[in-house]
Amino acid sequence: MESTHVLLAVLVVIVLTIIFSYNRLVAMRNMADKAYSNIDTLLQKRFDLVPNLVNTVKGYMEHERELLEAITRARTEWLNASTIQENAGADQTAERALKSLFAVSENYPDLKANQNFMMLQEELVGIENKIAYARQRYNRTVMAINTAVQKFPTNLIARLFKFETREYFAVESERARSAPEINMQGGEDK
C-alpha cells in the first residue's frame, strides 16, 4: 500500500512539473511574441515618419539623393521583411542612413532651422531610443525562453510540445556593426 502512495506521489510530481513547465514555456513564448510586436510597432512608427522626413529635406539636399534613396530603400526592405533577420537588417540599414542624414544636415543651416525637420528629428530620436530598449527587452526574453528550452528537465517538455529556441534581434554583418564614416562632402563612405 505504501509503495502505491509513493508511486502516486511521484506521478503527481511529474504531472505538476509538466504542467508548470508547459505553462511557463507558453508564458515566455507569449512574452517574446509581445516583445517582438513592440519592436515591429516602433519600426512602423519610424518608417511612417520617413516619407515626411524625405519630403522635408528633399528641397535642401538635392545632391544627397543617394542618402535619401538609402532611407527609402531601408523602408522598403522593412516592409518586405518576413524573418527576424531580415527585419533586423532593414532596421540597421535605416538606423545608419538616418544617422548619416542627420550628420549631413549639419551642412545645411536652413534645414537645421526648419521647424518641421527639427520636429521630425526629435521624434525620430525618441523612437530610436524606444527601439533600442525594445530590442534589449526582446533579446532578454529570447534568452530566457532559449535557456528554458535547453535546460533539463524543461527541455523534455519543450521537445514534447515542440517549443523551439528563438532568434535574437541582432545585427547581421560586420559592416552594419561599424559606425558610419562621414566624408566632408556630406555623404557616407562605402
C-alpha positions in Angstrom: 0.0 0.0 0.0 2.8 2.4 0.9 4.6 1.8 -2.4 1.3 2.7 -4.2 1.3 6.0 -2.3 4.9 6.7 -3.2 4.2 5.8 -6.9 1.2 8.1 -6.9 3.1 10.9 -5.3 5.9 10.6 -7.9 3.3 10.6 -10.7 1.6 13.7 -9.2 5.0 15.5 -9.0 5.8 14.5 -12.6 2.4 15.8 -13.8 2.7 19.0 -11.8 6.2 19.5 -13.3 4.9 19.0 -16.8 2.0 21.4 -16.2 4.2 24.1 -14.6 6.9 23.8 -17.2 4.4 23.9 -20.1 2.6 27.0 -18.7 6.0 28.7 -18.1 7.1 28.0 -21.7 3.8 29.3 -23.0 4.1 32.5 -20.9 7.7 33.0 -22.2 6.7 32.4 -25.8 3.9 35.0 -25.4 6.3 37.5 -23.8 8.7 37.0 -26.7 5.9 37.5 -29.3 4.7 40.6 -27.5 8.3 42.0 -27.3 8.8 41.4 -31.0 5.5 43.0 -31.7 6.6 46.1 -29.8 9.7 46.3 -31.9 7.6 46.0 -35.0 5.2 48.7 -33.9 8.1 51.1 -33.2 9.7 50.3 -36.5 6.4 51.1 -38.2 6.3 54.5 -36.4 9.8 55.2 -37.5 9.1 54.2 -41.1 5.9 56.2 -41.2 8.0 59.3 -40.5 10.4 58.5 -43.3 8.3 59.9 -46.2 7.7 63.2 -44.3 11.4 63.4 -43.5 12.5 62.7 -47.1 10.0 65.3 -48.4 11.2 67.9 -45.8 14.9 67.5 -46.7 14.5 66.9 -50.4 14.5 70.6 -51.3 17.5 71.3 -49.2 19.6 68.3 -50.1 19.1 67.7 -53.8 22.7 66.4 -54.3 22.3 64.0 -51.4 19.9 61.8 -53.4 21.9 58.6 -52.7 21.3 59.1 -49.0 17.6 59.8 -49.4 17.3 56.7 -51.6 19.1 54.6 -49.0 16.5 55.7 -46.4 13.6 54.9 -48.8 15.2 51.5 -49.7 15.5 50.6 -46.0 11.8 51.3 -45.5 11.0 49.1 -48.5 13.3 46.3 -47.1 11.4 46.5 -43.8 8.0 46.4 -45.4 9.1 43.2 -47.3 10.9 41.6 -44.3 9.4 38.2 -43.4 12.0 37.0 -40.8 13.6 38.4 -37.7 17.0 38.6 -39.5 15.5 40.5 -42.5 13.7 42.8 -40.1 16.9 43.4 -38.1 18.8 44.0 -41.3 16.3 46.6 -42.5 16.4 48.2 -39.1 20.1 48.5 -39.1 20.1 49.9 -42.7 17.6 52.6 -41.7 19.4 53.4 -38.5 22.7 54.0 -40.4 21.0 56.0 -43.1 19.1 58.2 -40.6 22.3 58.8 -38.6 24.1 59.8 -41.8 21.2 62.1 -42.8 21.3 63.9 -39.5 25.1 64.2 -39.7 24.8 65.6 -43.3 22.1 68.0 -42.2 24.7 69.9 -40.2 26.0 71.2 -43.6 22.6 72.9 -44.3 21.8 75.7 -41.8 18.5 76.4 -43.4 17.4 72.8 -43.0 18.6 72.8 -39.4 16.4 75.8 -38.8 13.3 74.2 -40.4 10.7 73.6 -37.7 9.3 70.5 -39.4 12.8 69.0 -39.8 13.6 69.7 -36.1 10.3 68.2 -35.0 10.8 65.0 -37.1 14.4 64.7 -35.9 13.3 65.0 -32.3 10.5 62.4 -32.8 12.9 60.0 -34.6 15.5 60.3 -31.8 12.8 59.4 -29.3 11.7 56.4 -31.4 15.3 55.3 -31.8 15.7 55.2 -28.0 12.4 53.2 -27.7 13.6 50.8 -30.4 16.9 50.2 -28.6 15.1 49.4 -25.4 12.5 47.2 -27.2 15.4 45.2 -28.8 17.1 44.7 -25.5 13.8 43.5 -23.9 13.1 41.2 -26.8 16.6 39.7 -26.6 16.4 39.2 -22.8 13.0 37.4 -23.3 14.6 35.3 -26.1 17.5 34.4 -23.8 15.1 33.3 -21.1 13.0 31.1 -23.4 16.1 29.6 -25.1 17.6 28.8 -21.7 14.3 27.2 -20.6 14.1 25.2 -23.8 17.6 23.9 -23.4 17.7 23.2 -19.6 16.8 19.9 -18.1 14.0 18.9 -17.3 12.2 21.7 -19.2 13.9 20.7 -22.4 12.0 17.4 -22.3 8.7 19.2 -22.0 9.8 21.7 -24.7 10.6 18.9 -27.0 7.4 17.1 -26.2 5.3 20.2 -27.0 7.5 21.4 -29.9 8.8 24.6 -28.3 11.9 25.8 -30.1 14.7 28.3 -29.5 14.2 31.8 -31.0 16.5 34.1 -33.0 17.9 37.1 -31.4 17.2 40.5 -32.9 20.8 41.1 -33.9 23.0 42.9 -36.4 23.8 40.6 -39.4 27.1 41.9 -40.8 30.3 43.5 -39.5 29.6 46.5 -41.8 26.4 47.1 -40.0 28.1 46.9 -36.7 30.6 49.6 -37.5 29.7 53.3 -37.2 29.1 55.1 -40.5 32.0 57.3 -41.7 31.0 60.7 -43.0 33.2 62.5 -45.5 33.5 66.3 -45.8 31.2 66.4 -48.9 28.4 65.1 -46.6 27.9 61.5 -48.0 28.5 58.2 -46.3 31.8 56.5 -47.2 31.3 53.0 -48.5 
